[in-house]
Amino acid sequence: MADLKIGIIIGSTREGRFSEQAADWIEELARKRPELEVERIDLRDYPMPFFDETASPLFAPSKNEHAQRWQKKIASLDAYIFTAAEYNHGPTAVLKNALDYAYEEWNNKPAAFVGYGGVGGARSVEQLRLHAVELQMAPIRNAVHVLLPDFMAVNSGEKSLAEIPHLNEGAGGMLDQLIWWAKALKNARRKDERATEAA
């Protein structure tokens, strides 16, 4: 029985986005893991404005109903995989905005990344790891980086991500690590909850 709820967060909302193909592929691999209950989360379904609250969610509740729904969804999950496009050496604005619209909901949970683009989204993933640390997530070491030759082959329809052995191998290692951290952190959160209830 699956004990870990994992969210695959599609980090782009533009028309023709590659992130949907990346999400399809990593979702299929994640669903083969018996420990995981997998949910796909599309930022198109959470049309939050660019952050305009009076204070960070760390200090005050959000007034925007889409943000409240987003926070509830993030809180229900034990771990996250983000598809990470790279725009001008960084992550998409819509993904950074979504990160900013929650705080405690992210805390003490692991994050993994599937990056893509010219250097496999490496610079985007690097920045997202910094944001994740500030939100008290645990970004894991292993990530998947879809480099430009593979990206072009998949985008043109010549291949699918599932047909590229080194990407499947990398994804396997990433999922192994994500599951380990998700179990460890979920157990730690449960201990904290029990201690709080007993106090």
Phi, psi and omega in degrees: 000135181292130181250346186243127178263119183243135178255128173262109187262117180281112191271016177220149179239002186286159176294139179076019184297142175282338186301334179293320177294319178297319180293319178304314185292310183290330176296316179300318179292318182294325181292345177280350181270117185296339181286343192253134164256117192255134175230133179268131184235119185253123180297342175297335181276357181230073186284072180281141176291164172302138194313118182221024178287162180288338179204163175301149174302343175297330188249337184208147179292148179285145178267334184287129185292328176294321178295319179298319179294320177298312180299319178297319179294314180298320180296332184281354187253154180259342183197163185223141166241124179255132166277131192233098170288161176239117177245117177052048176070020180208177180285167177294148179298322183293326178287316177300319178298318179295321176299319184290340183275010173216164175216284183301332182297333179275339194301138172060039177227147183277152178230139176231164188222140169245102182263155178207154181135199186305316177243035178070023182069020187298321182287326175296313180298320179300316179292320180297326177297322177295317178298319181298319179298317180296331178271011178062031168272169176245092179288126184280161184292311186288135175221168173253131179237110179273099183289166189305315180300317178291319178303314181294320180296320180286317183296329180276351181088004180292324180220167168250160178301325181294343181266007182249103189304316185292333176288320177297320179295315179297321179295323178299315178296321179296316180294321176303312183291320180297318179296317180301311182292322180296318178296312183298315183286327177294318177298319179294319178296321178298318178298318178298317180297317179295321179295321179293318180295326183281340184290000000 
